[in-house]
Amino acid sequence: MENTISEVSDFIKRYKNVGNIRFTLGKYTDGFGFEKQIYHRGKYDLILKLLNSNPGWDDVTNSILEKNNNVTYKIIDTLIYKNERGPYDLIITAESKKCQNVYISEDYVKNEINFMRKCHTFQISHESDVSNGDVFSFNLQLHKNVNSDTYNSHSSLLKIIDIIKVVDSDKSVDYVFEKL
């Protein structure tokens, strides 16, 4: 875990002043690359239940988008970590702060809930449309860099591991993230 913390810390240091840093759960395969989704409604419900159980959020917002999705204008750089011992892999992106509104379809609906606390925003969303069906996703955004880059790296990775443990049936696993 020390190597991962160091690599992520260097990534944060490099990009913290040029954009947003986002940690997204998903699955990496050689054939399809990284798919940014948690796949199952049950896993989404477990994460949402955990987030809703915390009374100490600084702010909670719920937004519904129809027909359009608000997406990052540009991905500046990425790190992908494969997790051989757990259900999800991790992609960390440095993204431009600027966003753009992109038309998806007439039947597209996205319900997005943001839970903000100190340096992080936990974002869980459910997207639905006829062509893609239901897509569930979770990400963690580092929105303030008030501590050291190493602290932010370690803190963010621990929060991601906590979320993975909620959806993993084997709670005793020590997760090992290997950089691709």
C-alpha positions as CSV (number, residue, x, y, z in Angstrom):
1,M,0.0,0.0,0.0
2,E,2.9,2.4,0.6
3,N,3.9,2.4,-3.1
4,T,0.3,3.2,-4.1
5,I,0.1,6.0,-1.5
6,S,3.3,7.5,-2.8
7,E,2.3,7.2,-6.5
8,V,-1.1,8.8,-5.8
9,S,0.5,11.5,-3.7
10,D,2.8,12.4,-6.6
11,F,-0.2,12.5,-8.9
12,I,-2.1,14.8,-6.6
13,K,0.9,17.1,-6.2
14,R,1.3,17.3,-10.0
15,Y,-2.3,18.1,-10.8
16,K,-3.9,19.6,-7.7
17,N,-3.6,23.2,-9.0
18,V,-4.8,22.5,-12.5
19,G,-7.9,20.5,-12.0
20,N,-10.0,18.2,-9.9
21,I,-8.8,14.8,-8.7
22,R,-11.4,12.0,-8.9
23,F,-11.2,8.4,-7.6
24,T,-13.8,6.2,-9.5
25,L,-14.7,2.5,-8.8
26,G,-15.2,0.2,-11.8
27,K,-13.7,-2.8,-13.5
28,Y,-10.7,-2.9,-15.8
29,T,-10.4,-5.5,-18.6
30,D,-7.9,-5.7,-21.4
31,G,-10.7,-5.9,-24.0
32,F,-12.9,-3.0,-22.8
33,G,-10.5,-0.9,-20.8
34,F,-11.9,0.8,-17.6
35,E,-15.6,0.7,-17.2
36,K,-16.7,3.3,-14.6
37,Q,-19.6,1.5,-13.0
38,I,-20.5,-0.7,-10.0
39,Y,-22.8,-2.9,-12.1
40,H,-25.4,-4.0,-9.5
41,R,-28.3,-2.2,-8.0
42,G,-27.7,-4.1,-4.7
43,K,-24.1,-2.8,-4.5
44,Y,-25.4,0.8,-5.2
45,D,-28.0,0.4,-2.4
46,L,-25.3,-0.8,0.1
47,I,-23.1,2.2,-0.6
48,L,-26.1,4.6,-0.5
49,K,-27.2,3.1,2.8
50,L,-23.7,3.6,4.3
51,L,-23.5,7.2,3.1
52,N,-27.0,8.0,4.4
53,S,-26.2,6.5,7.8
54,N,-23.6,9.2,8.5
55,P,-25.2,12.2,10.2
56,G,-22.0,14.3,10.0
57,W,-22.0,15.4,6.4
58,D,-21.2,19.1,5.8
59,D,-23.7,19.1,2.9
60,V,-25.8,16.7,0.9
61,T,-27.2,17.5,-2.5
62,N,-29.4,15.5,-4.8
63,S,-29.8,16.5,-8.4
64,I,-31.7,15.0,-11.3
65,L,-30.5,15.5,-14.8
66,E,-32.8,14.8,-17.8
67,K,-31.7,14.4,-21.5
68,N,-28.2,15.8,-20.8
69,N,-25.3,15.0,-18.6
70,N,-22.8,17.4,-17.1
71,V,-19.4,16.0,-17.9
72,T,-15.8,17.1,-17.4
73,Y,-14.5,19.1,-20.4
74,K,-11.1,17.3,-20.4
75,I,-9.3,14.4,-18.7
76,I,-5.8,15.6,-18.1
77,D,-4.2,12.4,-16.9
78,T,-5.2,9.0,-15.4
79,L,-3.8,6.3,-13.1
80,I,-5.5,2.9,-13.2
81,Y,-5.1,0.4,-10.4
82,K,-6.1,-3.2,-10.7
83,N,-7.4,-4.8,-7.4
84,E,-6.9,-8.6,-7.7
85,R,-8.4,-9.3,-4.3
86,G,-11.6,-7.2,-4.5
87,P,-14.7,-6.7,-6.6
88,Y,-13.6,-3.3,-8.0
89,D,-10.6,-1.6,-9.6
90,L,-9.8,2.1,-9.4
91,I,-9.2,4.8,-11.8
92,I,-7.8,8.1,-10.6
93,T,-8.3,11.1,-12.9
94,A,-7.0,14.6,-13.0
95,E,-9.8,16.6,-14.7
96,S,-10.3,20.1,-15.9
97,K,-12.5,22.2,-13.6
98,K,-14.6,23.2,-16.6
99,C,-17.6,21.0,-17.4
100,Q,-19.9,20.8,-20.4
101,N,-23.5,19.8,-20.8
102,V,-23.8,16.9,-23.2
103,Y,-27.0,15.6,-24.8
104,I,-27.4,11.9,-24.2
105,S,-31.0,11.0,-25.3
106,E,-34.6,12.0,-24.9
107,D,-35.2,9.3,-22.2
108,Y,-31.9,9.8,-20.3
109,V,-32.3,10.4,-16.5
110,K,-29.5,10.7,-14.0
111,N,-30.0,10.9,-10.2
112,E,-26.8,12.1,-8.6
113,I,-26.3,12.4,-4.8
114,N,-23.2,14.3,-3.4
115,F,-22.2,13.9,0.2
116,M,-19.6,16.5,1.2
117,R,-17.3,16.4,4.2
118,K,-14.0,18.3,4.7
119,C,-11.8,17.5,1.8
120,H,-13.9,15.0,-0.1
121,T,-17.2,14.7,-2.0
122,F,-18.6,11.2,-2.2
123,Q,-20.8,11.0,-5.3
124,I,-23.1,8.1,-6.1
125,S,-25.3,8.1,-9.2
126,H,-27.9,6.1,-11.1
127,E,-28.2,6.7,-14.8
128,S,-30.9,5.3,-17.0
129,D,-31.9,5.3,-20.7
130,V,-33.2,2.8,-23.2
131,S,-29.9,2.2,-25.0
132,N,-27.7,1.7,-22.0
133,G,-30.2,0.5,-19.4
134,D,-29.3,1.2,-15.7
135,V,-25.8,2.3,-14.9
136,F,-24.7,2.7,-11.2
137,S,-21.5,4.5,-10.3
138,F,-19.5,5.8,-7.4
139,N,-16.6,8.2,-7.2
140,L,-14.8,10.2,-4.6
141,Q,-13.6,13.7,-5.5
142,L,-10.8,15.5,-3.6
143,H,-12.1,19.0,-3.7
144,K,-9.8,20.8,-1.1
145,N,-6.2,20.2,-0.6
146,V,-5.7,21.5,2.9
147,N,-3.3,18.9,4.1
148,S,-0.2,17.3,2.7
149,D,-0.4,15.4,-0.6
150,T,0.6,12.2,1.2
151,Y,-2.2,12.7,3.8
152,N,-4.7,13.3,1.0
153,S,-3.6,10.3,-0.9
154,H,-3.7,8.0,2.1
155,S,-7.1,9.4,3.3
156,S,-8.7,9.1,-0.2
157,L,-7.4,5.5,-0.6
158,L,-8.7,4.5,2.8
159,K,-12.1,6.0,2.0
160,I,-12.2,4.0,-1.3
161,I,-11.2,0.8,0.6
162,D,-14.0,1.5,3.1
163,I,-16.5,1.7,0.2
164,I,-15.2,-1.5,-1.4
165,K,-15.5,-3.4,1.9
166,V,-19.2,-2.4,2.1
167,V,-19.9,-4.3,-1.2
168,D,-17.4,-7.1,-0.8
169,S,-18.7,-10.3,0.7
170,D,-15.2,-11.2,2.1
171,K,-14.6,-8.4,4.6
172,S,-11.2,-9.8,5.8
173,V,-9.3,-9.3,2.5
174,D,-6.4,-6.9,2.4
175,Y,-6.7,-5.1,-0.9
176,V,-3.7,-4.7,-3.0
177,F,-3.8,-2.2,-5.8
178,E,-1.4,-2.8,-8.7
179,K,-0.7,0.1,-11.1
180,L,-1.3,-0.7,-14.8
